[in-house]
Amino acid sequence: MTELLSTVVSAAFFFAVIRTTIPLLLAALGGLLADLSGALNVALEGMMLSGALTAVIVSAYLPWWLGALAGVAIGMALGAVMALFHLRFGADVVLVGFALNLMAAGGTVFILSEATGGDKGSSLALPSKGIPRLDLSWLESIPGIGGTLRAALSGHSYLTWLTVLLVPAIWFMLYRTPTGLRLRAVGEYAPAAAAAGISPDRMRTLGLLLSGALAALGGVQLAMFNYIGFTRDMTAGRGFIALGAVLLGARRPGGVAIAALLFGAFEALSITLPALFANIPGELVHTIPFVVTLLALVVYARRAQLLTRRRVAGVERTT
Amino acid sequence: MSRLPGWSLDVLRTVIALVAALAITFVIIIVVSAEPGAAFAALLTGPLGGPRTIGVWLDDVAKLTLAGLALSLVFQARLFALGAQGQAYVGGLAAGVIALSGLGQSWLAIPLGLVAAIIAGAVYGWIPGIIKARFGANEIVSTLMLNYIAIDVFAWLIRTRIAPPGSGLTRSAPFPDAAVYPTLIPRTRIDLGILIAIIAVVAVWFFLYRTKRGFELRMVGFNSRFAQYAGINVPSTIVRTMVLSGAIGGLLGAVFVQGTAYGELAVGFEGMITFEGILVAIVARNQPLLVPIAALFYGYLRQGAVLMGLRSDVPTEMIGIIQGVVILLVASAGLYGWLRAGQAETPSEADADADEPPIIGGGPLTEQPVR
């Protein structure tokens, strides 16, 4: 037990938590924007997977940042396909999302096999690149906590820090700009927004495009920092856990970041635990993020329900 | 253009989707393959190659039918519950435990296996049902999480408890003969599973269209608020739907593990077939009687793709693209405005959308339950 405690409060563990959190957080921010605009994006998983593979293949031949950009571009393209089929052709958004997930699950393996000359499991044959790491060794000079800070914070990718900045940026966009207000208005009650002259379709298209870009960026981080290279189904449900994080985070950027951090911590724990205790089965540890998401879902739904009831009761009292 | 009946439009849409998907497939095959002829031949004619491949195809059809039925039930109630995968694992586990116990040697192995699988699947379907009905917990996320949990726990039990000790295998010992479904046609995979699937089709059809509870389920799917005003208990209908769907998912698990294809418990036995059930349900428009027909078509393509992967340089996984394109094109009512150009006075996209309810409900994540 003390062993567990000393591991969990160690700087290395914090490093691991940040590492596992970032892809989830990016996908969850993407899920948030789409959900707030009123178009539930269940294709986060497929978008992450597509972004990851694209980044790996492109970065094998071009600079890393072009790989990352290509990943984002493919995510936006998938967001555009979602918007097109959902908004223009009237298909249910959940169905479109799952169609994209199926396409991505099969398509990435297919393309991987074509790109590597027959390997359907991983991109080992491709010399793909990673995102450069930001060296913060100077933190060490801070007296007292310097060593810990350096171990926890130095060596993350540029994208990690960009993601940290994205949380307040998205908050600002949503709550301090006209675009954000319109996006939320459309998600809240589209007919009212439409009556006010806001086009729901345009706002949802925006939400889905940004959602695709962010989810794909999560995939990029996964395949260019967390791991270098692509493996079949490497997102392993993160896109769906991200949806859970959107809910648990009460559909606000800050809340979503905290929820993603929580899920990231449990994922990091599930990686650390088997190394510590040989008798803890890996399969059961692996279920931790899923069980936590499930419980979080219930807790959040219960809370939302109580809030609504209280609000309804309040309205009844005043009338 | 004379007025077409609604169903023929649906058929036309499905055919267009299929043809478009195949056309895209052909283009991709021509681009990537050094031997497109062999790839086409395997994809389109492979499954009819012999009794063995036909058997594999029909065995897949039985499983796709059960998966499609489980999903059709929840989709008809406008619940996007994708728990069939996890239910198949818990159902398969329950059936496997019976088959590997002392009962596995007796004639009871098959009926008891079915009952155990149905109960296990129903319980596993009850969980997302009750948290949806009670708290409004989003069923998409909850069922997916339960799927992952079931897969992991199943793998753990197989490795530590069920595989022959010390073998390091990820599967159980073979079931006794009495616990494996009898084949209907010797030396093929055509076994009792097909009969079970047919019975399930008829049972689900009867439930949905000939019983009061089935009517309630469809009303909730059509308009849950109206259903509530009409005096239908919406939360309990949701739970009932999820439990029934779970029972079919569990049944699918038994058909998997006790069928001739496996006859054992193996990690990953389900092979994502339940997600392909989404496609089957959508193409069948959630109509139980159409589910086996959609499963026949899709199962054929699926088997063709497997053979294409074996016999040519085009990977099997390319079928993912067919899956996606078919769902997109079948689900997009608005794509087909031109089809009804001669029908309505003022054909518009809105009309095309409005005259049929969406196949399932994709509301925002925080949709409140109707209480």
Chai-1 contact restraints between the chains, C-beta under 6 A:
chainA,res_idxA,chainB,res_idxB,connection_type,confidence,min_distance_angstrom,max_distance_angstrom,comment,restraint_id
A,D35,B,L365,contact,1.0,0.0,6.0,A-B,restraint_1
A,G38,B,P364,contact,1.0,0.0,6.0,A-B,restraint_2
A,L40,B,G362,contact,1.0,0.0,6.0,A-B,restraint_3
A,L40,B,L365,contact,1.0,0.0,6.0,A-B,restraint_4
A,F85,B,L328,contact,1.0,0.0,6.0,A-B,restraint_5
A,F85,B,S332,contact,1.0,0.0,6.0,A-B,restraint_6
A,F89,B,S332,contact,1.0,0.0,6.0,A-B,restraint_7
A,F89,B,G334,contact,1.0,0.0,6.0,A-B,restraint_8
A,F89,B,L335,contact,1.0,0.0,6.0,A-B,restraint_9
A,G90,B,A333,contact,1.0,0.0,6.0,A-B,restraint_10
A,G90,B,G334,contact,1.0,0.0,6.0,A-B,restraint_11
A,G90,B,D353,contact,1.0,0.0,6.0,A-B,restraint_12
A,A91,B,A331,contact,1.0,0.0,6.0,A-B,restraint_13
A,A91,B,S332,contact,1.0,0.0,6.0,A-B,restraint_14
A,D92,B,A331,contact,1.0,0.0,6.0,A-B,restraint_15
A,D92,B,P358,contact,1.0,0.0,6.0,A-B,restraint_16
A,D92,B,I359,contact,1.0,0.0,6.0,A-B,restraint_17
A,D92,B,I360,contact,1.0,0.0,6.0,A-B,restraint_18
A,D92,B,G362,contact,1.0,0.0,6.0,A-B,restraint_19
A,V93,B,G362,contact,1.0,0.0,6.0,A-B,restraint_20
A,V94,B,F80,contact,1.0,0.0,6.0,A-B,restraint_21
A,V94,B,G362,contact,1.0,0.0,6.0,A-B,restraint_22
A,L95,B,A331,contact,1.0,0.0,6.0,A-B,restraint_23
A,F98,B,I278,contact,1.0,0.0,6.0,A-B,restraint_24
A,A99,B,G324,contact,1.0,0.0,6.0,A-B,restraint_25
A,A99,B,I327,contact,1.0,0.0,6.0,A-B,restraint_26
A,A99,B,L328,contact,1.0,0.0,6.0,A-B,restraint_27
A,L102,B,G320,contact,1.0,0.0,6.0,A-B,restraint_28
A,L102,B,Q323,contact,1.0,0.0,6.0,A-B,restraint_29
A,L102,B,G324,contact,1.0,0.0,6.0,A-B,restraint_30
A,M103,B,G320,contact,1.0,0.0,6.0,A-B,restraint_31
A,M103,B,I321,contact,1.0,0.0,6.0,A-B,restraint_32
A,M103,B,G324,contact,1.0,0.0,6.0,A-B,restraint_33
A,A105,B,G320,contact,1.0,0.0,6.0,A-B,restraint_34
A,G106,B,E317,contact,1.0,0.0,6.0,A-B,restraint_35
A,G106,B,I319,contact,1.0,0.0,6.0,A-B,restraint_36
A,G106,B,G320,contact,1.0,0.0,6.0,A-B,restraint_37
A,G107,B,G320,contact,1.0,0.0,6.0,A-B,restraint_38
A,G107,B,I321,contact,1.0,0.0,6.0,A-B,restraint_39
A,V109,B,E317,contact,1.0,0.0,6.0,A-B,restraint_40
A,F110,B,P315,contact,1.0,0.0,6.0,A-B,restraint_41
A,F110,B,E317,contact,1.0,0.0,6.0,A-B,restraint_42
A,F110,B,M318,contact,1.0,0.0,6.0,A-B,restraint_43
A,S113,B,P315,contact,1.0,0.0,6.0,A-B,restraint_44
A,E114,B,V32,contact,1.0,0.0,6.0,A-B,restraint_45
A,G237,B,Y148,contact,1.0,0.0,6.0,A-B,restraint_46
A,F240,B,L144,contact,1.0,0.0,6.0,A-B,restraint_47
A,L243,B,V141,contact,1.0,0.0,6.0,A-B,restraint_48
A,G244,B,V141,contact,1.0,0.0,6.0,A-B,restraint_49
A,L247,B,L365,contact,1.0,0.0,6.0,A-B,restraint_50
A,P281,B,W156,contact,1.0,0.0,6.0,A-B,restraint_51
A,E283,B,D152,contact,1.0,0.0,6.0,A-B,restraint_52
A,E283,B,A155,contact,1.0,0.0,6.0,A-B,restraint_53
A,E283,B,W156,contact,1.0,0.0,6.0,A-B,restraint_54
A,L284,B,W156,contact,1.0,0.0,6.0,A-B,restraint_55
A,H286,B,D152,contact,1.0,0.0,6.0,A-B,restraint_56
A,T287,B,I149,contact,1.0,0.0,6.0,A-B,restraint_57
A,T287,B,D152,contact,1.0,0.0,6.0,A-B,restraint_58
A,F290,B,M145,contact,1.0,0.0,6.0,A-B,restraint_59
A,F290,B,Y148,contact,1.0,0.0,6.0,A-B,restraint_60
A,F290,B,I149,contact,1.0,0.0,6.0,A-B,restraint_61
A,T293,B,M145,contact,1.0,0.0,6.0,A-B,restraint_62
A,L294,B,S142,contact,1.0,0.0,6.0,A-B,restraint_63
A,L294,B,M145,contact,1.0,0.0,6.0,A-B,restraint_64
A,L297,B,A137,contact,1.0,0.0,6.0,A-B,restraint_65
A,L297,B,V141,contact,1.0,0.0,6.0,A-B,restraint_66
A,L297,B,S142,contact,1.0,0.0,6.0,A-B,restraint_67
A,V298,B,I131,contact,1.0,0.0,6.0,A-B,restraint_68
A,V298,B,F135,contact,1.0,0.0,6.0,A-B,restraint_69
A,V298,B,A137,contact,1.0,0.0,6.0,A-B,restraint_70
A,A301,B,F135,contact,1.0,0.0,6.0,A-B,restraint_71
A,A301,B,G136,contact,1.0,0.0,6.0,A-B,restraint_72
A,A301,B,A137,contact,1.0,0.0,6.0,A-B,restraint_73
A,R302,B,F135,contact,1.0,0.0,6.0,A-B,restraint_74
A,Q305,B,F135,contact,1.0,0.0,6.0,A-B,restraint_75
A,Q305,B,G136,contact,1.0,0.0,6.0,A-B,restraint_76
